[in-house]
Amino acid sequence: MNIQKMMKQAQKMKDDMARTQAELAEKTVEVTAGGGKITVVANGAGEVVSIKLSKEIVDPDDVEMLEDLVLSGVKQAIAKGKELAEQEMNKITAGLGLPPGLGF
């Protein structure tokens, strides 16, 4: 393979990855927990963007349950954001013969 062609392909992939990472920071995923009483929104960069709680889920006598539900929602949202990022990055690296799980 021509080294110049390989360098162009590598630069294109680098540019595509940078563009995709910027786009992922703008894309969001939403998950609910506690029967829809907690909503967590995260972006494709794995950052939690917002958490919304319905008033009926807030029980001063059972703070531990609320903490568990919020934590569960946050974990699910981050996982879903990472899944979105992986799917988008796989589109860029498809056909390169990279080993599975090689993350960027």
SETORMI-889084 format. One line per field, with one value per residue (C-alpha): residue in one letter; y, x, z; residue number from 1. Coordinates in pm, 1 decimal. Each point is the difference from the previous one (the first is absolute). Last residue first. Layout:
BEGIN
resn <- [a;...];
c2 <- [Y;...];
c1 <- [X;...];
c3 <- [Z;...];
resi <- [NUM;...];
end
This chain:
BEGIN
resn <- [f;g;l;g;p;p;l;g;l;g;a;t;i;k;n;m;e;q;e;a;l;e;k;g;k;a;i;a;q;k;v;g;s;l;v;l;d;e;l;m;e;v;d;d;p;d;v;i;e;k;s;l;k;i;s;v;v;e;g;a;g;n;a;v;v;t;i;k;g;g;g;a;t;v;e;v;t;k;e;a;l;e;a;q;t;r;a;m;d;d;k;m;k;q;a;q;k;m;m;k;q;i;n;m];
c2 <- [574.0;-350.7;-327.9;-226.3;-235.9;-6.9;246.0;-135.5;344.5;-81.5;196.3;258.0;297.0;-177.2;-166.7;346.9;77.2;-330.2;39.9;351.5;-113.8;-283.5;249.3;216.3;-306.0;-96.6;356.4;6.8;-340.0;97.9;329.0;-169.9;-260.3;267.2;202.2;-308.0;-100.1;352.8;16.5;-334.2;120.0;319.9;-200.0;207.4;326.0;-150.2;161.4;-229.6;190.4;322.8;-135.4;7.8;137.3;-51.5;188.2;-5.6;-302.7;-31.7;-314.8;183.4;-117.4;218.3;-86.1;60.3;-151.0;-27.1;-113.2;-73.0;-220.0;-320.6;68.8;49.8;178.6;31.5;273.7;16.1;317.1;108.8;324.5;-148.8;-275.6;256.8;120.5;-360.7;-65.8;297.5;-106.8;-356.9;108.1;218.3;-286.9;-238.4;245.0;39.4;-377.7;-37.9;271.5;-166.0;-337.7;152.1;152.5;-335.0;-174.7;-349.5];
c1 <- [-1067.1;-71.4;137.9;-275.1;10.8;336.1;41.5;-51.9;-38.2;-337.4;-205.8;209.3;-225.5;-332.9;141.8;52.6;-371.8;-105.5;252.5;-121.8;-363.5;99.2;191.1;-312.0;-210.9;249.0;1.0;-380.0;-25.4;253.0;-180.2;-339.0;129.8;166.8;-321.6;-201.9;244.0;8.0;-379.0;-23.8;252.9;-197.1;-292.8;-162.0;44.9;-193.8;72.0;-146.3;-331.1;169.7;119.2;377.1;189.8;371.5;191.0;307.9;185.5;323.6;87.9;123.9;-312.1;-209.2;-194.4;-360.6;-140.6;-370.8;-133.4;-369.5;-25.9;-60.2;290.7;243.8;-9.8;262.3;78.8;273.8;155.3;194.0;200.0;316.1;-30.9;30.4;335.3;119.4;-119.8;191.7;320.2;-47.3;-59.8;312.9;210.5;-151.7;79.1;356.6;45.5;-141.4;231.8;298.9;-94.7;-22.5;345.6;136.7;-132.7;-118.6];
c3 <- [2094.6;113.4;-128.8;128.9;-295.3;-180.1;-286.2;-351.2;-152.6;-156.3;247.8;190.1;-68.7;45.8;310.5;146.9;-28.2;156.6;281.8;73.6;18.1;234.2;215.6;26.7;91.6;270.1;136.1;5.5;171.6;269.1;63.2;25.5;244.6;213.5;7.3;95.8;275.6;144.6;-3.2;181.1;261.0;63.2;134.8;277.0;-188.7;-290.5;-336.6;-268.6;7.2;-106.6;-333.5;-36.6;-299.4;-57.1;-266.9;-224.1;133.8;-197.7;-194.3;-310.6;-180.6;227.1;312.3;105.3;318.8;73.1;336.8;62.8;-307.4;194.7;231.6;-282.3;-333.6;-269.4;-251.3;-259.9;-133.8;-305.0;27.5;154.6;-258.7;-280.9;134.4;26.9;-355.2;-138.7;178.8;-122.3;-358.4;5.1;135.9;-255.4;-279.7;127.3;10.5;-351.0;-132.3;169.2;-146.5;-349.6;41.9;117.5;-314.9;79.8];
resi <- [104;103;102;101;100;99;98;97;96;95;94;93;92;91;90;89;88;87;86;85;84;83;82;81;80;79;78;77;76;75;74;73;72;71;70;69;68;67;66;65;64;63;62;61;60;59;58;57;56;55;54;53;52;51;50;49;48;47;46;45;44;43;42;41;40;39;38;37;36;35;34;33;32;31;30;29;28;27;26;25;24;23;22;21;20;19;18;17;16;15;14;13;12;11;10;9;8;7;6;5;4;3;2;1];
end
